[in-house]
Amino acid sequence: MGTSTPQAAVPHRRDHRVDALRGVALLMMCIDHIPQDVLNRFTMRNVGFADAAEVFVLLAGYASWLAYGRGFARKPVPTVLARIGRRCWQLYVFQIVMVVVCVATIRIWRNFWPVPVDFLEPELAHGLDSVWRVLSLVALPGNLNILPLYIVLLLGFAPLYVLLRRAGTAVVLGLSGLVWLVVNINPRLNFPNWLDPDGWFFDPLAWQFLFVLGVCAARVAGQHDGSLPRSRLLAWGCAMYLVFSGVQSFPWTQWGFHDLRPVVMAVPDKMILSPWRLVDVLAVFYLVQSSHGATRLANTRGGQLMALFGRHSLEIFTMGTIIDLYGRLVLTSFGTGWMMQVAVNVVGFVVLLAVARMKERARVAARTPPQPKPDDLHATAPLCRN
């Protein structure tokens, strides 16, 4: 490159756009999973075909390349594989913790207040005999199905990396896109789910394409100083598509407005990641990740707050899922008045903020070298002659 600075000496600049966008997605996922929460009228799913789940998976692929893809070129392969294995195990443990907390909470709650049938009741009806199915991820309860998808996708990252290195990006995207297309043609191709005859709610055979697109986007961005190449024509195309999807998806009648949807069409299928949803999330991501304005926005106080959530996505997602459950139970049992709405949302946000700050302090402390004690300074100081 014609520079005398060694590559190892150039500090890596963390892209706060990715963290901030992931933080926004995590908060929207938390809000969307509480149907009675009035805030979910203002989330992404009401102004587009895609929602926060697509953003989460796309950024999972992007972050996986940053965390492990670059690691394969710098560290021994067994070391990187061990890191991937530990991360998958961590995801699995958090998944089981969420299942245990949710099932235990509902079993206790229904002894005092009624619990609607959609609050994991189908799973509870099977009793403890279904425990081994949950542990083996053969049974995926509702609202607890995105981490298993992440585990499957991450387990396939090493073979994906090898294929990228040997066959190239075009071949990988072609193969991945072909599998996605086949699943869209035949939605019965899915992983089995003991609790749902249709299979996994997030069909891994379809959603892998979004993960692969995130991985490839990270590779491209790494060649352009962390940003996707800016094309004014492509940006305008993305913006126009998002305007269309926003008008088409907006809940006009629920807001008391005349229906202004330009096209009569069914809701795009989320299970198989329909093309409408795929293009929608890719348009959002391109506009964010190719924009210097988004960089400035991510560096503002609000952007840094969202990035704080995004940097600790697993813990925030897990706590958010538990908050979702308690929020739904509280609003169902005690009403959806304004006081309850405010209480649920404020308490939920404060808890998530506390978790994020606690994890951030631990992260900073782990990266900060220990300061020598005064006694150590005196012990290592050179002797002075009088």
C-alpha positions as a LaTeX table, in Angstrom:
\begin{tabular}{lrrr}
\hline
Residue & $x$ (\AA) & $y$ (\AA) & $z$ (\AA) \\
\hline
Met1 & 0.00 & 0.00 & 0.00 \\
Gly2 & 3.00 & 2.28 & $-0.01$ \\
Thr3 & 2.97 & 3.07 & 3.70 \\
Ser4 & 5.73 & 2.51 & 6.19 \\
Thr5 & 3.38 & 1.84 & 9.08 \\
Pro6 & 3.16 & $-1.85$ & 9.91 \\
Gln7 & $-0.34$ & $-3.25$ & 9.61 \\
Ala8 & $-0.26$ & $-4.52$ & 13.18 \\
Ala9 & 0.36 & $-1.03$ & 14.44 \\
Val10 & $-2.79$ & 0.43 & 12.87 \\
Pro11 & $-5.52$ & 0.40 & 15.52 \\
His12 & $-8.83$ & $-1.12$ & 14.60 \\
Arg13 & $-11.65$ & 1.41 & 14.66 \\
Arg14 & $-14.92$ & $-0.08$ & 15.82 \\
Asp15 & $-17.78$ & 0.80 & 13.50 \\
His16 & $-20.44$ & 2.27 & 15.78 \\
Arg17 & $-23.01$ & 2.15 & 12.97 \\
Val18 & $-23.20$ & $-1.62$ & 13.26 \\
Asp19 & $-23.49$ & $-1.53$ & 17.06 \\
Ala20 & $-26.06$ & 1.29 & 17.01 \\
Leu21 & $-28.20$ & $-0.40$ & 14.36 \\
Arg22 & $-28.06$ & $-3.66$ & 16.30 \\
Gly23 & $-29.00$ & $-1.83$ & 19.49 \\
Val24 & $-32.02$ & $-0.26$ & 17.80 \\
Ala25 & $-33.02$ & $-3.68$ & 16.46 \\
Leu26 & $-32.76$ & $-5.25$ & 19.93 \\
Leu27 & $-34.99$ & $-2.61$ & 21.47 \\
Met28 & $-37.54$ & $-2.99$ & 18.68 \\
Met29 & $-37.55$ & $-6.76$ & 19.12 \\
Cys30 & $-38.24$ & $-6.28$ & 22.81 \\
Ile31 & $-41.13$ & $-3.92$ & 22.08 \\
Asp32 & $-42.59$ & $-6.04$ & 19.26 \\
His33 & $-42.85$ & $-9.12$ & 21.47 \\
Ile34 & $-45.29$ & $-7.34$ & 23.79 \\
Pro35 & $-48.47$ & $-7.14$ & 21.65 \\
Gln36 & $-50.25$ & $-4.87$ & 24.13 \\
Asp37 & $-47.45$ & $-2.30$ & 24.16 \\
Val38 & $-48.47$ & 0.84 & 22.28 \\
Leu39 & $-44.83$ & 1.50 & 21.38 \\
Asn40 & $-44.84$ & $-1.37$ & 18.91 \\
Arg41 & $-46.98$ & 0.78 & 16.64 \\
Phe42 & $-43.85$ & 2.79 & 15.92 \\
Thr43 & $-41.34$ & 0.01 & 15.24 \\
Met44 & $-39.80$ & $-1.04$ & 11.97 \\
Arg45 & $-42.38$ & $-3.70$ & 11.15 \\
Asn46 & $-45.06$ & $-1.00$ & 10.70 \\
Val47 & $-43.08$ & 0.95 & 8.12 \\
Gly48 & $-41.61$ & $-1.83$ & 6.01 \\
Phe49 & $-41.82$ & $-5.47$ & 5.02 \\
Ala50 & $-38.93$ & $-6.55$ & 7.25 \\
Asp51 & $-38.58$ & $-6.12$ & 10.99 \\
Ala52 & $-35.87$ & $-6.20$ & 13.63 \\
Ala53 & $-35.31$ & $-9.95$ & 13.30 \\
Glu54 & $-33.92$ & $-9.53$ & 9.78 \\
Val55 & $-31.60$ & $-6.78$ & 10.98 \\
Phe56 & $-30.41$ & $-8.99$ & 13.83 \\
Val57 & $-29.52$ & $-11.94$ & 11.57 \\
Leu58 & $-27.89$ & $-9.77$ & 8.90 \\
Leu59 & $-25.70$ & $-8.09$ & 11.51 \\
Ala60 & $-24.94$ & $-11.48$ & 13.04 \\
Gly61 & $-23.32$ & $-12.46$ & 9.77 \\
Tyr62 & $-21.52$ & $-9.11$ & 9.53 \\
Ala63 & $-20.20$ & $-9.38$ & 13.09 \\
Ser64 & $-19.21$ & $-13.03$ & 12.61 \\
Trp65 & $-16.81$ & $-12.04$ & 9.85 \\
Leu66 & $-15.31$ & $-9.31$ & 12.01 \\
Ala67 & $-14.96$ & $-11.64$ & 14.99 \\
Tyr68 & $-13.93$ & $-14.90$ & 13.32 \\
Gly69 & $-13.35$ & $-14.40$ & 9.60 \\
Arg70 & $-10.44$ & $-12.03$ & 10.12 \\
Gly71 & $-9.24$ & $-14.24$ & 12.96 \\
Phe72 & $-8.59$ & $-17.17$ & 10.63 \\
Ala73 & $-5.99$ & $-15.05$ & 8.80 \\
Arg74 & $-4.22$ & $-13.97$ & 12.01 \\
Lys75 & $-4.50$ & $-16.86$ & 14.47 \\
Pro76 & $-4.17$ & $-20.64$ & 14.37 \\
Val77 & $-7.25$ & $-22.36$ & 13.01 \\
Pro78 & $-7.86$ & $-24.44$ & 16.19 \\
Thr79 & $-7.89$ & $-21.22$ & 18.23 \\
Val80 & $-10.58$ & $-19.63$ & 16.07 \\
Leu81 & $-12.61$ & $-22.84$ & 15.93 \\
Ala82 & $-12.47$ & $-22.99$ & 19.73 \\
Arg83 & $-13.77$ & $-19.41$ & 19.90 \\
Ile84 & $-16.67$ & $-20.30$ & 17.62 \\
Gly85 & $-17.41$ & $-23.38$ & 19.69 \\
Arg86 & $-17.41$ & $-21.38$ & 22.92 \\
Arg87 & $-19.75$ & $-18.81$ & 21.40 \\
Cys88 & $-22.17$ & $-21.52$ & 20.23 \\
Trp89 & $-22.11$ & $-23.06$ & 23.69 \\
Gln90 & $-22.77$ & $-19.64$ & 25.21 \\
Leu91 & $-25.74$ & $-19.13$ & 22.90 \\
Tyr92 & $-27.07$ & $-22.56$ & 23.84 \\
Val93 & $-26.75$ & $-21.88$ & 27.57 \\
Phe94 & $-28.57$ & $-18.55$ & 27.23 \\
Gln95 & $-31.29$ & $-20.28$ & 25.22 \\
Ile96 & $-31.83$ & $-22.88$ & 27.95 \\
Val97 & $-31.81$ & $-20.20$ & 30.65 \\
Met98 & $-34.56$ & $-18.31$ & 28.81 \\
Val99 & $-36.63$ & $-21.47$ & 28.43 \\
Val100 & $-36.30$ & $-22.36$ & 32.11 \\
Val101 & $-37.11$ & $-18.83$ & 33.29 \\
Cys102 & $-40.11$ & $-18.51$ & 30.98 \\
Val103 & $-41.61$ & $-21.91$ & 31.80 \\
Ala104 & $-41.05$ & $-21.50$ & 35.54 \\
Thr105 & $-42.50$ & $-17.98$ & 35.50 \\
Ile106 & $-45.68$ & $-19.05$ & 33.70 \\
Arg107 & $-46.16$ & $-22.10$ & 35.92 \\
Ile108 & $-45.97$ & $-19.89$ & 39.01 \\
Trp109 & $-47.94$ & $-16.98$ & 37.55 \\
Arg110 & $-50.95$ & $-19.06$ & 36.55 \\
Asn111 & $-51.41$ & $-20.11$ & 40.16 \\
Phe112 & $-52.44$ & $-16.52$ & 40.93 \\
Trp113 & $-53.71$ & $-14.99$ & 37.67 \\
Pro114 & $-55.09$ & $-16.42$ & 34.41 \\
Val115 & $-52.57$ & $-16.97$ & 31.64 \\
Pro116 & $-53.73$ & $-16.90$ & 27.99 \\
Val117 & $-53.17$ & $-20.02$ & 25.95 \\
Asp118 & $-50.52$ & $-18.39$ & 23.76 \\
Phe119 & $-48.13$ & $-17.87$ & 26.69 \\
Leu120 & $-46.21$ & $-21.10$ & 26.17 \\
Glu121 & $-49.31$ & $-23.01$ & 27.24 \\
Pro122 & $-49.01$ & $-25.58$ & 24.41 \\
Glu123 & $-45.53$ & $-26.38$ & 25.65 \\
Leu124 & $-46.62$ & $-26.52$ & 29.27 \\
Ala125 & $-49.41$ & $-28.92$ & 28.35 \\
His126 & $-46.83$ & $-31.54$ & 27.41 \\
Gly127 & $-45.28$ & $-31.47$ & 30.88 \\
Leu128 & $-41.71$ & $-32.32$ & 31.74 \\
Asp129 & $-41.58$ & $-35.08$ & 29.10 \\
Ser130 & $-40.74$ & $-32.40$ & 26.54 \\
Val131 & $-37.63$ & $-31.21$ & 28.41 \\
Trp132 & $-35.22$ & $-33.34$ & 26.43 \\
Arg133 & $-36.78$ & $-32.11$ & 23.18 \\
Val134 & $-36.21$ & $-28.51$ & 24.26 \\
Leu135 & $-32.64$ & $-29.28$ & 25.30 \\
Ser136 & $-31.91$ & $-30.86$ & 21.92 \\
Leu137 & $-33.55$ & $-27.91$ & 20.08 \\
Val138 & $-36.08$ & $-30.24$ & 18.51 \\
Ala139 & $-38.84$ & $-28.27$ & 20.26 \\
Leu140 & $-38.66$ & $-24.49$ & 19.92 \\
Pro141 & $-41.19$ & $-22.52$ & 22.00 \\
Gly142 & $-42.64$ & $-19.33$ & 20.59 \\
Asn143 & $-40.50$ & $-16.17$ & 20.97 \\
Leu144 & $-37.54$ & $-18.40$ & 21.85 \\
Asn145 & $-36.49$ & $-19.42$ & 18.37 \\
Ile146 & $-33.90$ & $-16.94$ & 17.11 \\
Leu147 & $-30.89$ & $-18.09$ & 19.16 \\
Pro148 & $-31.18$ & $-21.67$ & 17.83 \\
Leu149 & $-31.08$ & $-20.17$ & 14.33 \\
Tyr150 & $-27.95$ & $-18.22$ & 15.30 \\
Ile151 & $-26.31$ & $-21.39$ & 16.63 \\
Val152 & $-26.93$ & $-23.27$ & 13.38 \\
Leu153 & $-25.63$ & $-20.39$ & 11.27 \\
Leu154 & $-22.54$ & $-19.92$ & 13.40 \\
Leu155 & $-21.74$ & $-23.65$ & 13.30 \\
Gly156 & $-21.62$ & $-23.33$ & 9.54 \\
Phe157 & $-19.28$ & $-20.34$ & 9.55 \\
Ala158 & $-16.02$ & $-22.31$ & 9.29 \\
Pro159 & $-17.11$ & $-24.24$ & 6.15 \\
Leu160 & $-18.45$ & $-20.97$ & 4.77 \\
Tyr161 & $-15.07$ & $-19.32$ & 5.32 \\
Val162 & $-13.26$ & $-22.13$ & 3.50 \\
Leu163 & $-15.68$ & $-21.90$ & 0.58 \\
Leu164 & $-15.24$ & $-18.14$ & 0.41 \\
Arg165 & $-11.47$ & $-18.48$ & 0.31 \\
Arg166 & $-11.41$ & $-21.22$ & $-2.31$ \\
Ala167 & $-14.43$ & $-20.49$ & $-4.54$ \\
Gly168 & $-14.91$ & $-16.75$ & $-4.09$ \\
Thr169 & $-17.76$ & $-14.48$ & $-3.07$ \\
Ala170 & $-19.79$ & $-14.88$ & $-6.27$ \\
Val171 & $-19.93$ & $-18.67$ & $-6.02$ \\
Val172 & $-20.85$ & $-18.57$ & $-2.33$ \\
Leu173 & $-23.61$ & $-16.02$ & $-2.86$ \\
Gly174 & $-24.89$ & $-18.01$ & $-5.83$ \\
Leu175 & $-25.08$ & $-21.28$ & $-3.90$ \\
Ser176 & $-26.56$ & $-19.66$ & $-0.82$ \\
Gly177 & $-29.09$ & $-17.74$ & $-2.89$ \\
Leu178 & $-30.05$ & $-20.91$ & $-4.75$ \\
Val179 & $-30.85$ & $-22.71$ & $-1.49$ \\
Trp180 & $-32.91$ & $-19.71$ & $-0.36$ \\
Leu181 & $-34.79$ & $-19.68$ & $-3.68$ \\
Val182 & $-35.57$ & $-23.40$ & $-3.49$ \\
Val183 & $-37.00$ & $-22.96$ & 0.02 \\
Asn184 & $-39.16$ & $-20.06$ & $-1.16$ \\
Ile185 & $-40.51$ & $-22.30$ & $-3.91$ \\
Asn186 & $-41.02$ & $-25.23$ & $-1.54$ \\
Pro187 & $-41.55$ & $-23.93$ & 2.02 \\
Arg188 & $-41.85$ & $-27.48$ & 3.37 \\
Leu189 & $-38.05$ & $-27.70$ & 3.36 \\
Asn190 & $-37.35$ & $-26.86$ & 6.98 \\
Phe191 & $-35.91$ & $-28.17$ & 10.23 \\
Pro192 & $-38.39$ & $-30.21$ & 12.32 \\
Asn193 & $-40.06$ & $-28.59$ & 15.31 \\
Trp194 & $-41.92$ & $-30.89$ & 17.68 \\
Leu195 & $-44.21$ & $-28.02$ & 18.70 \\
Asp196 & $-45.03$ & $-26.85$ & 15.17 \\
Pro197 & $-45.73$ & $-29.11$ & 12.17 \\
Asp198 & $-44.49$ & $-26.34$ & 9.86 \\
Gly199 & $-40.98$ & $-26.52$ & 11.36 \\
Trp200 & $-38.74$ & $-23.79$ & 12.71 \\
Phe201 & $-40.31$ & $-20.35$ & 12.65 \\
Phe202 & $-37.04$ & $-19.02$ & 11.19 \\
Asp203 & $-36.27$ & $-21.61$ & 8.53 \\
Pro204 & $-32.44$ & $-21.94$ & 8.65 \\
Leu205 & $-32.30$ & $-23.04$ & 5.01 \\
Ala206 & $-33.78$ & $-19.70$ & 3.99 \\
Trp207 & $-32.33$ & $-17.38$ & 6.62 \\
Gln208 & $-28.78$ & $-18.60$ & 5.96 \\
Phe209 & $-28.82$ & $-16.41$ & 2.85 \\
Leu210 & $-29.24$ & $-13.28$ & 4.95 \\
Phe211 & $-26.40$ & $-14.39$ & 7.24 \\
Val212 & $-24.14$ & $-15.06$ & 4.23 \\
Leu213 & $-24.99$ & $-11.66$ & 2.78 \\
Gly214 & $-23.92$ & $-10.09$ & 6.08 \\
Val215 & $-20.62$ & $-11.98$ & 5.98 \\
Cys216 & $-19.93$ & $-10.89$ & 2.40 \\
Ala217 & $-20.90$ & $-7.30$ & 3.20 \\
Ala218 & $-18.35$ & $-7.24$ & 6.01 \\
Arg219 & $-15.66$ & $-8.47$ & 3.62 \\
Val220 & $-16.49$ & $-5.76$ & 1.10 \\
Ala221 & $-16.67$ & $-3.05$ & 3.77 \\
Gly222 & $-13.27$ & $-4.16$ & 5.07 \\
Gln223 & $-11.80$ & $-3.32$ & 1.68 \\
His224 & $-13.31$ & 0.19 & 1.75 \\
Asp225 & $-12.35$ & 1.50 & 5.20 \\
Gly226 & $-15.33$ & $-0.11$ & 6.92 \\
Ser227 & $-18.06$ & 1.28 & 4.65 \\
Leu228 & $-19.91$ & $-0.16$ & 1.70 \\
Pro229 & $-19.10$ & 1.60 & $-1.60$ \\
Arg230 & $-21.52$ & 4.48 & $-2.13$ \\
Ser231 & $-23.57$ & 4.56 & $-5.31$ \\
Arg232 & $-26.01$ & 7.41 & $-5.68$ \\
Leu233 & $-28.16$ & 5.40 & $-8.09$ \\
Leu234 & $-28.29$ & 2.39 & $-5.76$ \\
Ala235 & $-29.01$ & 4.62 & $-2.76$ \\
Trp236 & $-31.93$ & 6.24 & $-4.57$ \\
Gly237 & $-33.22$ & 2.81 & $-5.56$ \\
Cys238 & $-33.06$ & 1.64 & $-1.94$ \\
Ala239 & $-34.81$ & 4.77 & $-0.72$ \\
Met240 & $-37.61$ & 4.42 & $-3.27$ \\
Tyr241 & $-38.13$ & 0.77 & $-2.35$ \\
Leu242 & $-38.31$ & 1.66 & 1.36 \\
Val243 & $-40.90$ & 4.33 & 0.61 \\
Phe244 & $-42.99$ & 1.75 & $-1.24$ \\
Ser245 & $-42.63$ & $-0.84$ & 1.52 \\
Gly246 & $-43.47$ & 1.78 & 4.13 \\
Val247 & $-46.69$ & 2.84 & 2.40 \\
Gln248 & $-47.58$ & $-0.78$ & 1.67 \\
Ser249 & $-46.94$ & $-2.02$ & 5.22 \\
Phe250 & $-48.27$ & 0.89 & 7.27 \\
Pro251 & $-51.32$ & $-0.12$ & 9.36 \\
Trp252 & $-53.57$ & 2.54 & 7.86 \\
Thr253 & $-56.89$ & 1.18 & 9.11 \\
Gln254 & $-55.57$ & 0.55 & 12.63 \\
Trp255 & $-54.69$ & 4.23 & 12.86 \\
Gly256 & $-58.11$ & 5.24 & 11.56 \\
Phe257 & $-56.86$ & 6.36 & 8.14 \\
His258 & $-58.04$ & 5.49 & 4.67 \\
Asp259 & $-56.13$ & 2.52 & 3.25 \\
Leu260 & $-53.49$ & 3.98 & 0.92 \\
Arg261 & $-51.72$ & 0.75 & 0.00 \\
Pro262 & $-50.97$ & 0.86 & $-3.73$ \\
Val263 & $-50.95$ & $-2.94$ & $-4.17$ \\
Val264 & $-53.18$ & $-5.68$ & $-2.82$ \\
Met265 & $-50.83$ & $-8.41$ & $-1.62$ \\
Ala266 & $-50.46$ & $-10.93$ & 1.16 \\
Val267 & $-48.16$ & $-10.24$ & 4.08 \\
Pro268 & $-44.65$ & $-11.40$ & 3.04 \\
Asp269 & $-43.79$ & $-14.73$ & 4.61 \\
Lys270 & $-41.31$ & $-14.39$ & 7.46 \\
Met271 & $-40.60$ & $-18.09$ & 7.94 \\
Ile272 & $-38.96$ & $-18.48$ & 4.54 \\
Leu273 & $-37.65$ & $-14.89$ & 4.33 \\
Ser274 & $-39.66$ & $-13.82$ & 1.30 \\
Pro275 & $-37.97$ & $-11.62$ & $-1.34$ \\
Trp276 & $-39.97$ & $-8.57$ & $-0.20$ \\
Arg277 & $-38.52$ & $-8.84$ & 3.30 \\
Leu278 & $-35.02$ & $-9.65$ & 2.08 \\
Val279 & $-34.77$ & $-6.62$ & $-0.20$ \\
Asp280 & $-36.25$ & $-4.41$ & 2.50 \\
Val281 & $-33.62$ & $-5.17$ & 5.12 \\
Leu282 & $-30.80$ & $-5.04$ & 2.57 \\
Ala283 & $-31.96$ & $-1.57$ & 1.51 \\
Val284 & $-31.94$ & $-0.34$ & 5.10 \\
Phe285 & $-28.52$ & $-1.83$ & 5.73 \\
Tyr286 & $-26.98$ & $-0.40$ & 2.57 \\
Leu287 & $-28.21$ & 3.12 & 3.30 \\
Val288 & $-26.81$ & 2.94 & 6.83 \\
Gln289 & $-23.52$ & 1.23 & 6.09 \\
Ser290 & $-22.65$ & 3.38 & 3.07 \\
Ser291 & $-23.53$ & 6.70 & 4.68 \\
His292 & $-21.12$ & 9.06 & 6.42 \\
Gly293 & $-24.17$ & 10.76 & 7.88 \\
Ala294 & $-25.04$ & 7.50 & 9.64 \\
Thr295 & $-21.50$ & 7.46 & 11.05 \\
Arg296 & $-21.97$ & 10.93 & 12.52 \\
Leu297 & $-25.36$ & 9.94 & 13.89 \\
Ala298 & $-23.91$ & 6.83 & 15.52 \\
Asn299 & $-21.33$ & 9.01 & 17.26 \\
Thr300 & $-23.95$ & 11.24 & 18.88 \\
Arg301 & $-25.05$ & 10.69 & 22.45 \\
Gly302 & $-28.17$ & 8.82 & 21.36 \\
Gly303 & $-26.23$ & 6.77 & 18.86 \\
Gln304 & $-23.67$ & 5.80 & 21.48 \\
Leu305 & $-26.50$ & 4.72 & 23.80 \\
Met306 & $-27.85$ & 2.42 & 21.09 \\
Ala307 & $-24.31$ & 1.19 & 20.40 \\
Leu308 & $-23.97$ & 0.36 & 24.09 \\
Phe309 & $-26.92$ & $-2.02$ & 23.75 \\
Gly310 & $-25.59$ & $-3.41$ & 20.48 \\
Arg311 & $-22.14$ & $-4.23$ & 21.86 \\
His312 & $-23.71$ & $-6.65$ & 24.33 \\
Ser313 & $-26.36$ & $-8.09$ & 22.08 \\
Leu314 & $-26.64$ & $-11.56$ & 23.64 \\
Glu315 & $-27.18$ & $-10.31$ & 27.17 \\
Ile316 & $-29.56$ & $-7.55$ & 26.02 \\
Phe317 & $-31.53$ & $-9.95$ & 23.86 \\
Thr318 & $-31.83$ & $-12.49$ & 26.68 \\
Met319 & $-32.88$ & $-9.95$ & 29.28 \\
Gly320 & $-35.20$ & $-8.33$ & 26.73 \\
Thr321 & $-36.92$ & $-11.67$ & 26.11 \\
Ile322 & $-37.50$ & $-12.14$ & 29.83 \\
Ile323 & $-38.78$ & $-8.56$ & 30.11 \\
Asp324 & $-41.13$ & $-9.30$ & 27.21 \\
Leu325 & $-42.66$ & $-12.18$ & 29.11 \\
Tyr326 & $-43.18$ & $-10.20$ & 32.30 \\
Gly327 & $-44.48$ & $-7.23$ & 30.34 \\
Arg328 & $-47.06$ & $-9.39$ & 28.58 \\
Leu329 & $-48.11$ & $-11.02$ & 31.83 \\
Val330 & $-48.43$ & $-7.70$ & 33.68 \\
Leu331 & $-50.41$ & $-5.99$ & 30.92 \\
Thr332 & $-52.63$ & $-9.04$ & 30.48 \\
Ser333 & $-53.31$ & $-9.45$ & 34.21 \\
Phe334 & $-53.58$ & $-5.80$ & 35.29 \\
Gly335 & $-54.73$ & $-3.93$ & 32.20 \\
Thr336 & $-53.15$ & $-1.86$ & 29.46 \\
Gly337 & $-53.83$ & 1.62 & 30.83 \\
Trp338 & $-51.35$ & 4.44 & 30.43 \\
Met339 & $-49.89$ & 4.01 & 33.90 \\
Met340 & $-49.18$ & 0.34 & 33.27 \\
Gln341 & $-47.78$ & 1.14 & 29.82 \\
Val342 & $-45.38$ & 3.69 & 31.26 \\
Ala343 & $-44.37$ & 1.40 & 34.12 \\
Val344 & $-43.65$ & $-1.60$ & 31.87 \\
Asn345 & $-41.63$ & 0.40 & 29.34 \\
Val346 & $-39.67$ & 2.50 & 31.84 \\
Val347 & $-38.81$ & $-0.46$ & 34.06 \\
Gly348 & $-37.85$ & $-2.54$ & 31.03 \\
Phe349 & $-35.58$ & 0.16 & 29.61 \\
Val350 & $-33.92$ & 0.81 & 32.97 \\
Val351 & $-33.20$ & $-2.90$ & 33.45 \\
Leu352 & $-31.72$ & $-3.20$ & 29.96 \\
Leu353 & $-29.62$ & $-0.09$ & 30.50 \\
Ala354 & $-28.32$ & $-1.45$ & 33.80 \\
Val355 & $-27.35$ & $-4.75$ & 32.14 \\
Ala356 & $-25.62$ & $-2.94$ & 29.26 \\
Arg357 & $-23.64$ & $-0.67$ & 31.58 \\
Met358 & $-22.63$ & $-3.56$ & 33.80 \\
Lys359 & $-21.36$ & $-5.53$ & 30.80 \\
Glu360 & $-19.59$ & $-2.45$ & 29.42 \\
Arg361 & $-17.74$ & $-1.88$ & 32.71 \\
Ala362 & $-16.67$ & $-5.51$ & 32.70 \\
Arg363 & $-15.50$ & $-5.23$ & 29.07 \\
Val364 & $-13.46$ & $-2.08$ & 29.75 \\
Ala365 & $-11.98$ & $-3.56$ & 32.91 \\
Ala366 & $-10.93$ & $-6.71$ & 31.05 \\
Arg367 & $-9.10$ & $-4.65$ & 28.43 \\
Thr368 & $-7.47$ & $-2.22$ & 30.84 \\
Pro369 & $-4.05$ & $-3.34$ & 32.11 \\
Pro370 & $-3.81$ & $-3.38$ & 35.90 \\
Gln371 & $-2.24$ & $-0.28$ & 37.42 \\
Pro372 & 0.87 & $-0.93$ & 39.52 \\
Lys373 & 0.51 & $-0.36$ & 43.24 \\
Pro374 & 2.59 & 2.37 & 44.95 \\
Asp375 & 4.70 & $-0.29$ & 46.69 \\
Asp376 & 5.47 & $-1.87$ & 43.33 \\
Leu377 & 6.57 & 1.50 & 41.94 \\
His378 & 9.01 & 2.02 & 44.81 \\
Ala379 & 10.28 & $-1.52$ & 44.45 \\
Thr380 & 11.04 & $-1.10$ & 40.76 \\
Ala381 & 12.38 & 2.47 & 40.92 \\
Pro382 & 16.13 & 2.86 & 40.30 \\
Leu383 & 18.31 & 3.53 & 43.31 \\
Cys384 & 19.40 & 7.15 & 43.65 \\
Arg385 & 22.78 & 8.18 & 44.88 \\
Asn386 & 23.06 & 11.00 & 47.38 \\
\hline
\end{tabular}
